[in-house]
Amino acid sequence: MDIAVVDDEKAIREHICGLVEEQLPESRIEAYAADAELLASGKRFDIVFLDIQMEGMNGIEAARGLRERREDTVLVFITGIRDYVFDAFDLYGS
C-alpha cells in the first residue's frame, strides 16, 4: 500500500508516519512538507493524510487537485482547528 503524509510540521509528519508504520509495516510511506510537493510528485497513493492548514496551498485545495486527476485515493484530513472540519465534507458535495 502506498501512503503519503503531508504536514508542514516535521514532528507531526514523523509521528503520523510512525503510527502508519506500526499499523501497516509493509506499506510504502512518503512524507511531504507541503501539499504542492505532493501534487508535483505526480505519484498515486492509496491513502493520503493531509494537513488542512498550511502556508500556501491548504489541504482542501490539494484534495481538490487530487480529485481533479480522478484519483480514488482515500483522504484523511489532519487538523486541530474545528472550523475546518466541515470544509473537508464540502469537498464531497461537489
N, C-alpha and C positions, 0 to 999 in steps of 0.2 A: 504494500500500500504506500502510495506517495503522499506525503503530508507537508504542507507549508505552514510556518508560523510567522506572522507578520506583526511586529510591535516595535515601536521606536525606543522602548526602554529595554536595555540589554538584560537586566535582571529578570524581568517578566518573560522575555523571549526565552531565556535559558531555562527558567522554571517550567514553562509550558512544554518545551522540548523534552525536559526530563520526565515530566508526567506522561507524555506520549510514549517515550521510550520504555517506561515501566509497564504500560498497558499493552503496547504493540512493539515488542522488541525487534521484530523482523521488518518493521516499516523503514522507509527511507524518508528522512526529515530534512527539510531545508529551511533555514531561518533567514528572514529579511528584516531590515531596519525600516523599510518604507514600502508602502503599497505600490508606488511607481516601479520599484525594483522587481516586485513580484510580476507585475504586468509586462515589464520589459523583458523578463526572462523568457516569456513565451511558452513556458512549461505548463503541462497539465498536471493537476493534483487531484487526488481523490477527496481529500479534506483540506480546507484552508481555515486556519484560525486567524481572524483579522481584528486588530485593534481598531476601534471606531474613531477615536480621537487622536489624530497625529497631525504634525505640521504638513502643509501642502495638501495632497490628496488624502481624504479620510477613508476609513474602511467601507463606508456605504458607497462612496464613489468607485472604489476598487471593485466592490461586489458587482456594481452595475457593469463595469468593464468586463468582468468575467462572464456575466450573463449575456452580454452583447456578443461574446465569442461563442455563445451557445454551449458553454461547458456545463456539465451536470455535476459539478463539484459541490460537495456538502460544505456549506459555510457556517462557521461558528464565530459569532461576534464576541469580542472581548471588550468590556468597558466597565469602569467603576462609576459612570455617570448615568444616573437613572433616566434622564431626559432622552438619551439616545436609544434606549431600548425599543421604543415604538417606531423610530425611523427605520430600524432593521426590518420590522414587519412590513412597512410600506413597500419595501423592495419587492416583495412577493405579490403585491396587489396590482402591479402594472404588467 
